[in-house]
Amino acid sequence: MNATNEKPGALLAPSDVQGMFDRISRRYDLMNRLMTGGRDVAWRRQAATIAIGAGAERALDVATGTGDLALELSDQGVPDVTGLDFSHEMIVAAEAKRQQQSVEGVTFLQGDAMNMPFPDGSFDALTIAWGLRNLPDYQQGIQEMARVLRPEGRMVILEMTPLQNETLRNAFNLYFHNVVPVIGGVISGDRDAYRYLPDSVGAFPPAEDLAGMMRAANLRNVRYKLVGGGTVALHIGIRN
Ligand SMILES: C[S@@+](CC[C@H](N)C(=O)[O-])C[C@H]1O[C@@H](n2cnc3c(N)ncnc32)[C@H](O)[C@@H]1O
């Protein structure tokens, strides 16, 4: 349940989430690579490929952070990509990366995923990677994303998912709750941010429930695959 009411949503209030990501932006990429052994790059690549499908002209990456998935969509041939995030520091980092890589056709924009500055049906494809878990109301967030997707457009949600097997979950939690906050504290200087991460994953809906939320948001053919030994889920849905 979220920070302010009884709906499934982030454990922290949006202003706290925003401040947290502003603080960890400089070391965010390095921590991702360390925590996942570099697998996060391949999972974003898969997410982009699935979202593009047979082709997309305009794509949106919600909660883009330092922009890796937006840049991946562009790399895979989408001519017009927007990356949106409400953390100013993350957007600054994403734009610096875009310029450093001399990428054209990608625009980074500061904005709230719960109330996006786009007309209905603006995009052919939409992705969100490790962003949904931070939104204050998951169902409303998915609905807002479905709103800006055109009919037949694809939505891909890449997110941590609670391990279903209890033994594996206990083993993973030892690493996640004890090792990650220590490394995160040393690397990013913000141990609390890397305590919030395992806590928020523990409170996140199972993959099947998330699929149900997507269906309730006017998406069809919703399915998902688990990667990362069952710790990460890639959900896909087609906008009706
Ligand atoms: C864990 S990071 C994921 C970044 C990136 N998508 C990636 O693949 O690494 C979560 C991002 O969600 C953003 N975020 C959280 N809530 C948001 C909201 N309401 N609107 C826009 N961005 C949000 C944060 O600022 C942060 O950059």
The ligand as an ORCA input file, in Angstrom:
! r2SCAN-3c Opt
* xyz 0 1
  C      14.897      3.121    -10.501
  S      14.891      4.533    -11.542
  C      14.733      3.835    -13.158
  C      15.457      4.645    -14.205
  C      15.522      4.043    -15.591
  N      14.215      3.794    -16.143
  C      16.358      2.807    -15.710
  O      16.052      1.957    -16.530
  O      17.375      2.701    -15.020
  C      13.274      5.188    -11.248
  C      13.065      6.536    -11.891
  O      11.685      6.853    -11.779
  C      11.553      8.242    -11.639
  N      10.218      8.537    -11.125
  C       9.656      8.079     -9.982
  N       8.423      8.570     -9.841
  C       8.182      9.347    -10.921
  C       7.075     10.115    -11.354
  N       5.955     10.227    -10.623
  N       7.167     10.776    -12.522
  C       8.298     10.714    -13.273
  N       9.393     10.012    -12.899
  C       9.331      9.324    -11.750
  C      12.696      8.580    -10.695
  O      13.014      9.945    -10.700
  C      13.806      7.673    -11.234
  O      14.612      8.345    -12.165
*
